[in-house]
Amino acid sequence: MSYKNEAYEKALNEGMFSTEGLTPFVAIEVQKYETAIVNLLRVADAMQFPFFTDNKFAAVELAFAEEAICDMVCAVRELHEKNRMERGLVAQTRHDAMRGLEVAA
């Protein structure tokens, strides 16, 4: 697969799709989002074929897949944030938040 989505790649590098430390239901939800994203990556890859009879339609579908992937990445970020808040974990500084270093409030 040659198609890459920047938001998904960044989230992967940040460990956003790791289910470690999540409740079982949240972990399943994160896994389901990732499954959907991987399938949308396949759609986006296929829609990059340059010889569709209706290239405008293919471009619209590619844009739809890209937008849906970004929306799902945001949803996973929100799940992690909600999970941290429910567990009472907060970052002391913005830098700590970016590195994932939270402490009990």
TORRO-791603 format. One line per 2 residues: number of its first residue (from 1); their letters; for each residue x, y, z of N, C-alpha, C, O, CB. Coordinates in steps of 0.001 Angstrom, whole numbers, plus 500000, padded with zeros to 6 digits. Each point is the difference from the previous one (the first is absolute). Glycine has a CB too. Layout:
BEGIN
NUM = A = X Y Z X Y Z X Y Z X Y Z X Y Z | ...
***
This chain:
BEGIN
1 = MS = 500855 498828 500000 499145 501172 500000 500897 501230 500000 500852 500151 500875 497281 498620 500350 | 501678 502095 497807 500862 501171 499891 499389 501244 500643 500720 500953 500297 500194 498080 497609
3 = YK = 497776 500974 502313 499361 501181 500583 500354 500124 501478 499940 499019 500741 498176 500790 497602 | 502250 501390 502080 500304 500280 501399 499152 501178 500439 499826 500956 499245 502543 498157 500526
5 = NE = 497104 500828 501439 499242 501107 500565 500819 500591 501139 500341 499302 500955 497427 499643 498401 | 502542 502330 500541 500884 500664 500962 499449 499958 501429 500748 499755 500946 500026 501731 497207
7 = AY = 497932 498749 502002 499400 500003 501344 500107 498618 500648 500327 499885 501182 498084 501935 498101 | 501314 497144 499942 500076 498631 500528 501445 499621 500316 500272 499407 501044 497681 499969 497633
9 = EK = 502964 500959 500437 501419 499687 500236 500497 500687 501276 500709 499393 500802 499659 500357 496707 | 499257 501515 502670 500405 500739 501200 499411 499354 501252 500689 499837 501007 499457 502286 497645
11 = AL = 498580 497513 501276 499344 499361 501148 500656 498663 500332 500172 499668 501173 497675 501462 498211 | 502518 498109 499596 500703 498732 500237 501320 500243 500712 500333 499307 500962 498593 499707 496999
13 = NE = 501824 501973 501564 501299 500315 500606 499860 500472 501446 500905 499805 500812 499949 500790 496922 | 498021 500021 502582 499741 500464 501362 499437 498896 500892 499825 500208 501201 499778 502070 497878
15 = GM = 500113 496558 500354 499451 498894 500785 498514 500115 500275 499492 499378 500933 502716 500408 500083 | 497092 500998 498186 498572 500220 500245 499161 498733 499805 498885 499913 500514 501441 502445 498764
17 = FS = 500193 496682 499998 499225 498789 499768 500435 498853 500911 499587 498855 499816 500101 501871 497823 | 501140 499595 503331 500345 499033 501029 498814 499896 500958 499410 501013 500378 503091 499502 499420
19 = TE = 497163 498292 500581 498876 499811 500910 500470 499769 501439 499194 499719 500888 499479 499338 497209 | 502603 501061 502114 500560 499808 501339 499440 501046 500965 500032 501199 499720 502073 497833 499276
21 = GL = 497386 500501 502131 499481 500893 501023 498571 500457 499778 499464 500763 500804 502830 499958 499513 | 497084 498828 498608 498617 500379 499735 499045 498976 500588 500350 498831 500162 500364 502341 497744
23 = TP = 498084 499272 502409 498984 499052 500444 499672 499079 498825 500209 500377 498847 498833 501282 502852 | 500450 497145 498576 499722 499066 498897 499086 500574 498919 500239 499783 498813 500053 498390 502818
25 = FV = 498671 502553 498764 499077 500536 498994 500643 501092 499162 499769 500066 498793 498337 499383 502715 | 502694 501404 499108 500697 501050 499251 501039 499365 499077 500172 500437 498863 499465 501216 503027
27 = AI = 501052 497322 498596 501000 499312 499181 499359 499401 498743 500561 500094 498909 500777 499399 503168 | 497495 499899 498081 499295 499424 498848 499604 501103 499030 500098 499830 498784 499045 498276 502643
29 = EV = 500408 503029 499111 499604 501111 499133 501193 500521 499199 499869 500280 498809 498324 500336 502827 | 502966 499517 499007 501208 500450 499311 500373 499003 498906 500364 500400 498893 500435 500771 503201
31 = QK = 499112 497530 498211 500312 498982 499006 499041 500065 498809 500420 499833 498854 500489 498716 502975 | 497817 501690 498437 499009 500093 498918 500267 501221 499122 499884 499926 498777 498421 498922 502681
33 = YE = 502055 502281 499173 500356 501179 499211 501204 499696 499117 500023 500371 498826 499070 501138 502976 | 501905 497819 498761 501191 499703 499196 499669 499066 498837 500535 500166 498904 500887 500142 503137
35 = TA = 497716 498726 498185 499580 499102 498919 499316 500795 498893 500266 499782 498817 499469 498323 502828 | 499392 502808 498739 499312 500832 499008 500992 500882 499247 499885 500171 498786 498052 499817 502645
37 = IV = 503030 500567 499285 501003 500857 499362 500818 499205 498992 500238 500476 498890 499870 500950 503173 | 500323 497382 498302 500786 499171 499082 499187 499699 498738 500544 500017 498896 500706 498962 503057
39 = NL = 497462 500749 498203 499168 499753 498822 499837 501259 499155 499982 499918 498772 498810 498300 502496 | 501089 502942 499369 499920 501248 499242 501322 500315 499300 500004 500602 498926 498284 500238 502697
41 = LR = 502823 498760 498973 501296 500162 499338 500026 499194 498703 500551 500448 498995 500578 499916 503239 | 498278 498458 497795 499921 499169 498788 499135 500671 498935 500330 499992 498814 499969 497940 502587
43 = VA = 498584 502652 499049 499131 500721 499063 500769 501163 499374 499993 500174 498781 497955 499181 502564 | 502717 501440 499499 500751 501152 499499 501081 499564 499017 500220 500648 498977 499327 500563 503168
45 = DA = 501117 497699 498172 501042 499485 499113 499408 499609 498643 500564 500319 498953 500735 498861 503050 | 497565 500128 498027 499364 499575 498753 499502 501189 499194 500054 499972 498770 499289 497891 502328
47 = MQ = 500175 503177 499567 499442 501147 499299 501080 500884 499370 499676 500931 499263 498403 499004 502318 | 503173 499794 498692 501090 500739 499371 500322 499485 498602 500834 500575 499300 500080 499868 502964
49 = FP = 498435 498488 497334 500184 499454 498648 499714 501112 498990 498910 500573 500023 500437 497069 500737 | 501596 502678 498360 499847 501190 499144 499108 499819 498770 499776 500960 499263 502454 499659 501511
51 = FF = 497262 498182 498994 499286 499765 498756 498524 499648 500191 499428 499270 499191 502722 499989 499864 | 497229 501259 502014 498562 499815 500160 499274 500738 498881 500448 501058 499559 499802 498704 502952
53 = TD = 498650 499691 497040 499192 500659 498980 499505 501347 500524 499972 500983 499260 499331 496776 499798 | 500308 502284 502212 499513 501234 500624 500997 500416 501090 499822 499672 501174 497734 499716 498335
55 = NK = 503479 501328 500093 501046 500408 500942 499498 500962 501071 500523 500018 501114 501117 499660 497065 | 497341 501127 501484 499445 500916 500998 499342 499225 501131 500162 500339 501173 499482 501391 497049
57 = FA = 499617 497232 501424 499379 499154 501013 501063 499339 500879 499866 499961 501223 498186 499631 497233 | 502996 499894 500919 501087 499364 500754 500647 501000 500959 500322 499646 501134 500092 498776 496945
59 = AV = 499778 502814 501480 500600 501032 500850 499106 500321 501192 500495 500225 501104 500667 500726 496894 | 497526 499072 501785 499053 500250 501099 500060 498866 501014 500006 500242 501207 498490 501049 497238
61 = EL = 501548 497494 501076 500060 498844 500904 501321 499961 500769 500019 499638 501176 498478 499097 497266 | 502596 501633 500909 501294 500081 500674 499943 501054 501108 500474 499765 501112 500711 499517 496766
63 = AF = 498237 501871 501814 499873 501064 501002 499125 499545 501162 500296 500310 501154 499995 501420 497048 | 498629 497535 501507 499131 499465 501051 500784 499065 500921 499896 500095 501223 498118 500095 497237
65 = AE = 502765 498914 500952 500788 499060 500800 501007 500750 500873 500160 499679 501178 499564 498564 497035 | 500947 502745 501218 500979 500782 500760 499342 500721 501176 500531 500004 501111 500823 500290 496798
67 = EA = 497501 500309 501839 499295 500722 501062 499524 499044 501098 500103 500305 501188 499176 501421 497131 | 500204 497125 501274 499523 499018 500975 501150 499488 500867 499829 499818 501206 498334 499518 497210
69 = IC = 502996 500432 500989 501168 499551 500769 500371 501055 501030 500220 499677 501167 500615 498979 496868 | 499234 502589 501550 500358 501086 500926 498971 500123 501123 500365 500225 501154 500780 500992 496965
71 = DM = 497581 498638 501550 498947 500054 501025 500156 498874 501014 499811 500207 501199 498645 500844 497135 | 501885 497766 501190 500162 498861 500912 501236 500156 500870 499981 499614 501168 498868 498923 497175
73 = VC = 502219 502020 501113 501193 500273 500808 499633 500969 501118 500421 499816 501143 501101 499797 496862 | 497698 501417 501676 499555 500953 501029 499140 499301 501058 500120 500289 501190 499946 501571 497105
75 = AV = 499082 497236 501274 499156 499275 500944 500845 499159 500961 499693 499914 501189 498469 500032 497096 | 502896 499440 501199 500882 499192 500860 500742 500910 500981 500153 499648 501169 500122 498624 496991
77 = RE = 500182 502878 501385 500647 500963 500904 499051 500395 501125 500400 500066 501163 501006 500798 496935 | 497339 499399 501555 499005 500380 500992 499731 498856 500981 499813 500238 501193 499157 501328 497136
79 = LH = 501011 497207 501180 499830 498845 500891 501135 499918 501020 499764 499768 501186 499033 499012 496976 | 502430 501410 501370 501147 499957 500911 499925 501126 501026 500272 499790 501182 501119 499176 497004
81 = EK = 498242 502222 501360 499891 501139 500914 498918 499752 501048 500212 500244 501188 500565 501296 496982 | 498077 497979 501394 498906 499692 500927 500436 498917 500984 499696 500085 501190 498604 500546 497051
83 = NR = 502403 498361 501274 500478 498917 500859 500950 500544 501067 499911 499616 501166 499843 498753 496927 | 501161 502532 501504 500937 500596 500961 499258 500824 501042 500312 499938 501189 501463 500114 497043
85 = ME = 497251 500713 501321 499238 500841 500926 499209 499146 500986 499932 500322 501187 499911 501461 497054 | 499563 497138 501276 499221 499120 500872 500886 499306 501028 499557 499703 501109 498811 499951 497034
87 = RG = 502876 500089 501488 500937 499370 500931 500691 501031 500888 500781 499639 500881 499572 498525 497464 | 499363 503116 501425 500569 501052 500831 501444 500321 499684 500735 500459 500874 497714 498841 500864
89 = LV = 501973 500467 497024 501374 500288 499616 500047 501317 499243 499214 500226 499080 501325 497312 500823 | 500377 503319 500484 500165 501284 499316 501479 500250 499762 500847 499547 500770 497047 501364 500290
91 = AQ = 502409 499803 497881 501391 500368 499710 500342 501262 500784 499156 500883 500157 500725 498075 497521 | 501351 501130 502813 500441 501170 500736 500325 501166 499073 499790 501158 500361 501093 497331 501407
93 = TR = 499624 501214 497046 500341 501026 499016 499565 499529 498622 499695 498824 499806 502262 501962 501591 | 498014 500140 497644 499658 499632 498628 501020 499003 499454 499635 499058 499297 499279 503193 500347
95 = HD = 502359 497956 500678 501053 499093 499541 499777 498590 500551 500159 499013 499282 501452 502923 500592 | 498018 497980 501410 499700 498694 500592 498820 499347 499290 500004 498793 499760 500877 502003 502455
97 = AM = 498108 500004 497449 498833 499453 499306 500407 499423 498661 499520 498933 499618 498997 502722 501529 | 502366 499035 498125 500442 499518 498693 500802 498716 500137 499986 499165 499097 500046 503186 500055
99 = RG = 500655 497483 501947 500803 498787 500207 499221 498903 500701 500510 498892 500163 501510 502531 499940 | 496728 498868 500322 499187 498986 500643 500342 499804 501467 499791 498913 500539 500014 499989 497270
101 = LE = 500717 502127 502848 500390 499890 501401 498939 500666 500876 500069 501200 500263 502387 498776 499099 | 496580 499252 501080 498949 500520 500846 500188 499491 501425 500613 498956 500223 497818 501157 497808
103 = VA = 501040 500630 502921 500042 499590 501397 498597 500067 500559 499137 500687 499454 503236 500133 500812 | 497399 498465 500823 498677 500005 500643 499728 501386 500546 500865 500632 500606 499321 496918 499986
105 = A = 498592 502911 499180 499622 501353 500462 499703 500000 501473 499666 501043 500563 499414 499480 497195
***
